[in-house]
């Protein structure tokens, strides 16, 4: 049996504006209906009471004429046709009463009935002495009142709804502005602020939205100061470590050959690499990096990175594209991805080029869950204590600097996959065949077929 699909309401129904509109409409309709019923009931009761008093007074006159043996006035009679049966039974029982019903037949009425009338009847020798008065004017008055109530209620509902939506819209716009600023802050723009004018003067009364906006701005300022303090501390520590590490490296070279000297040199080398990584992360956090863009063939750059890594990495090229990027930073990103695949993954490690997309795939245990959920985190690694979690952090930061997108996934058949999508270079020319770089030579700053790079005035 197929599973029953649950109805899912449209996303716009979750907005505060829509909910406010429904609430205001429901409240206005309820209030208008309540007031309309109260007014209608009060006016109808007053109108009916007035007509009943008039009919009973007329019945007194008709009764006096009947008892005096005088002709009955017009609009009265003994058991007249059209007298409601309930009123006839009441009069036959010796009591008086009134009722609003259709009047007696009038010549010319197509339905055989007169308009509404107020009947009054009383006992007369076992029969019903009745009189009636025209009630059509009162009925038209009540009908006109009902139409006026409905019309004014609709106008009041529309006016209230418009004013309410305008007021709610101002609040929701301010809430959306706060949400946009919060998203910018979460994306790394710590300079973003709501700057609600209601928070500019502390002595001014603030509503709840202004309080939230002020708290968000305060939080962003505090977070920015703390992050800047941590960045300066990290940069200062890494910079200050450079000098003693340089001296320590020189002193290690003076040690006599042997296992202790090798251990010291290895540790000094690791500390120097960590210090350089910390400095690079500090520069990335400060967003002060300058990009030197040039056009490069992607395949030679990839092959050069693999050769420099000294690892057993398989390279697969399927239609490599030309990209406009900073070659030094691109090589840094790819080198870190390859090193991470060999350090934390399992063989074989494959580096694939498909157009402007470069993928590094290993066949190890895959990326940890925290990395797939929130990206790489510095000084955190699940690779049996190897590394400091800085390689992928630097790769992600450098990829953002050159305008590339770096994604981390675990393929279904196991392993880990890092995919780097680069901005592809698009050449705009006038269609002249002389502009073909394959005929006239590589453009300035591009990679040549032998793997070397021609001089470029901005290349680093």
TARAZI-V406916 format. One record per backbone hydrogen bond with DSSP energy under -0.5 kcal/mol. NH is the residue of the N-H (numbers start at 1). CO is the residue of the C=O. E is the energy in kcal/mol with one decimal. If there is no record, write none. Layout:
nh->[NH	NH]
co->[CO	CO]
e->[E	E]
This chain:
nh->[9	13	14	15	19	20	21	22	23	24	25	26	27	28	29	30	31	32	33	34	35	36	37	38	39	40	41	42	43	44	45	46	47	48	49	50	51	52	53	54	55	56	57	58	59	60	61	62	63	64	65	66	67	68	69	70	76	77	79	79	83	88	89	90	91	92	93	94	95	97	99	101	101	103	109	110	112	114	117	118	119	119	120	121	122	124	127	129	129	130	130	131	132	133	135	136	139	140	141	142	143	144	145	146	147	148	149	150	151	152	153	154	155	156	157	158	159	160	161	162	163	164	165	166	167	168	169	170	171	172	173	174	175	176	177	178	179	180	181	182	183	184	185	186	187	188	189	190	192	199	200	202	204	211	212	213	214	215	216	217	218	219	220	221	222	223	224	225	226	227	228	229	230	231	232	233	234	235	236	237	238	239	240	241	242	242	243	244	245	246	247	248	249	250	251	252	253	254	254	255	262	263	264	265	266	267	268	269	270	271	272	273	274	275	276	277	278	279	280	281	282	283	284	285	286	287	287	288	293	294	296	298	301	302	303	304	305	306	307	308	309	310	310	311	313	314	316	318	318	321	323	324	325	325	327	330	331	332	333	334	335	336	337	338	339	340	341	342	343	344	345	345	349	350	350	351	352	352	353	354	355	355	357	358	359	360	361	361	362	363	372	373	374	375	379	380	384	386	394	395	396	397	398	399	400	401	402	403	404	405	407	407	409	411	414	415	416	417	418	419	419	420	420	421	421	422	422	424	425	429	435	436	437	439	440	441	445	446	448	451	454	459]
co->[7	10	11	12	15	16	17	18	19	20	21	22	23	24	25	26	27	28	29	30	31	32	33	34	35	36	37	38	39	40	41	42	43	44	45	46	47	48	49	50	51	52	53	54	55	56	57	58	59	60	61	62	63	64	66	65	73	130	77	128	80	84	85	86	87	88	89	91	90	121	119	99	117	115	106	108	109	103	101	133	99	117	131	97	129	127	124	122	127	77	128	120	75	118	116	116	135	136	137	138	139	140	141	142	143	144	145	146	147	148	149	150	151	152	153	154	155	156	157	158	159	160	161	162	163	164	165	166	167	168	169	170	171	172	173	174	175	176	177	178	179	180	181	182	183	185	184	188	189	196	197	200	201	207	208	209	210	211	212	213	214	215	216	217	218	219	220	221	222	223	224	225	226	227	228	229	230	231	232	233	234	235	236	237	238	239	239	240	241	242	243	244	245	246	247	248	249	250	251	252	258	259	260	261	262	263	264	265	266	267	268	269	270	271	272	273	274	275	276	277	278	279	280	281	282	283	284	283	291	325	323	321	297	298	299	300	301	302	303	304	305	306	307	306	311	349	351	316	353	355	296	423	294	323	325	326	327	328	329	330	331	332	333	334	335	336	337	338	339	340	340	341	312	348	361	314	350	359	316	357	318	319	354	420	352	418	350	359	416	346	368	369	370	371	388	377	382	383	390	391	392	393	394	395	396	397	398	400	399	421	405	419	417	409	411	364	362	409	360	407	417	358	418	405	419	356	420	422	322	427	432	433	435	436	436	437	455	443	452	448	446	456]
e->[-0.6	-1.1	-1.7	-1.4	-2.1	-2.6	-2.4	-2.4	-2.6	-3.1	-2.5	-2.7	-2.6	-2.9	-2.7	-2.4	-2.8	-3.1	-2.7	-2.4	-2.8	-2.8	-2.5	-2.3	-2.8	-2.9	-2.7	-2.4	-2.8	-2.5	-2.4	-2.3	-2.8	-2.9	-2.5	-2.2	-2.4	-2.7	-2.6	-2.0	-2.5	-2.8	-2.2	-2.0	-2.1	-1.8	-1.5	-2.4	-2.6	-2.2	-2.0	-2.3	-2.7	-1.7	-0.9	-2.4	-0.8	-2.4	-0.6	-3.2	-1.5	-2.1	-2.5	-1.8	-2.3	-2.4	-1.2	-2.0	-1.8	-1.8	-1.9	-0.6	-2.2	-2.8	-2.1	-0.6	-1.4	-1.3	-3.1	-2.5	-3.1	-0.7	-2.5	-2.2	-2.4	-2.3	-1.2	-3.1	-0.6	-2.8	-0.7	-2.6	-2.1	-1.6	-2.4	-0.6	-2.4	-2.8	-2.3	-2.4	-2.7	-2.9	-2.2	-2.4	-2.3	-2.4	-2.6	-2.4	-2.8	-2.8	-2.2	-2.4	-2.3	-2.6	-2.8	-2.7	-2.7	-2.7	-2.7	-2.5	-2.6	-2.8	-2.8	-2.3	-2.3	-3.1	-2.8	-1.7	-1.5	-3.1	-2.5	-1.6	-2.2	-3.0	-2.1	-2.1	-2.4	-2.7	-2.2	-2.3	-2.3	-2.1	-2.4	-2.4	-1.5	-1.5	-2.6	-1.5	-1.3	-2.1	-1.0	-0.6	-1.5	-2.0	-2.3	-2.7	-2.7	-2.4	-2.4	-2.4	-2.4	-2.5	-2.5	-2.4	-2.6	-2.8	-2.6	-2.4	-2.4	-2.7	-2.7	-2.3	-2.5	-2.8	-2.6	-2.4	-2.8	-2.8	-2.8	-2.8	-2.6	-2.5	-2.7	-1.9	-0.7	-0.7	-0.6	-0.8	-2.1	-2.3	-2.1	-2.7	-2.5	-2.1	-2.5	-2.3	-1.4	-0.6	-1.0	-1.1	-1.9	-2.3	-2.3	-2.6	-2.4	-2.3	-2.5	-2.5	-2.1	-2.4	-2.4	-2.3	-2.3	-2.4	-2.4	-2.1	-2.4	-2.2	-2.3	-2.6	-2.2	-2.1	-2.2	-2.8	-1.9	-0.6	-0.9	-1.3	-0.8	-1.7	-2.9	-2.0	-1.1	-2.2	-2.4	-2.3	-1.9	-2.1	-2.2	-2.4	-1.6	-1.0	-0.6	-0.8	-1.6	-2.5	-2.7	-0.5	-3.5	-2.0	-2.6	-1.3	-2.3	-0.7	-0.8	-2.6	-2.9	-1.7	-2.3	-2.6	-2.6	-2.1	-2.2	-2.6	-2.5	-2.5	-2.2	-2.0	-2.3	-2.9	-0.6	-1.2	-0.6	-0.5	-3.0	-3.7	-0.6	-2.9	-2.9	-3.0	-0.9	-0.7	-1.4	-2.9	-2.8	-2.6	-3.0	-0.5	-2.2	-2.9	-1.6	-2.0	-2.6	-2.0	-2.3	-1.1	-1.0	-1.8	-2.7	-2.3	-2.6	-2.2	-3.0	-2.2	-1.9	-1.7	-1.9	-0.9	-2.9	-2.1	-0.5	-2.6	-2.7	-0.6	-1.7	-0.9	-0.8	-2.9	-2.3	-2.6	-0.5	-3.5	-0.5	-2.8	-0.6	-2.7	-0.6	-0.6	-2.7	-0.6	-1.9	-1.5	-0.6	-1.8	-1.9	-1.3	-0.7	-1.9	-2.7	-2.2	-1.6	-1.3]
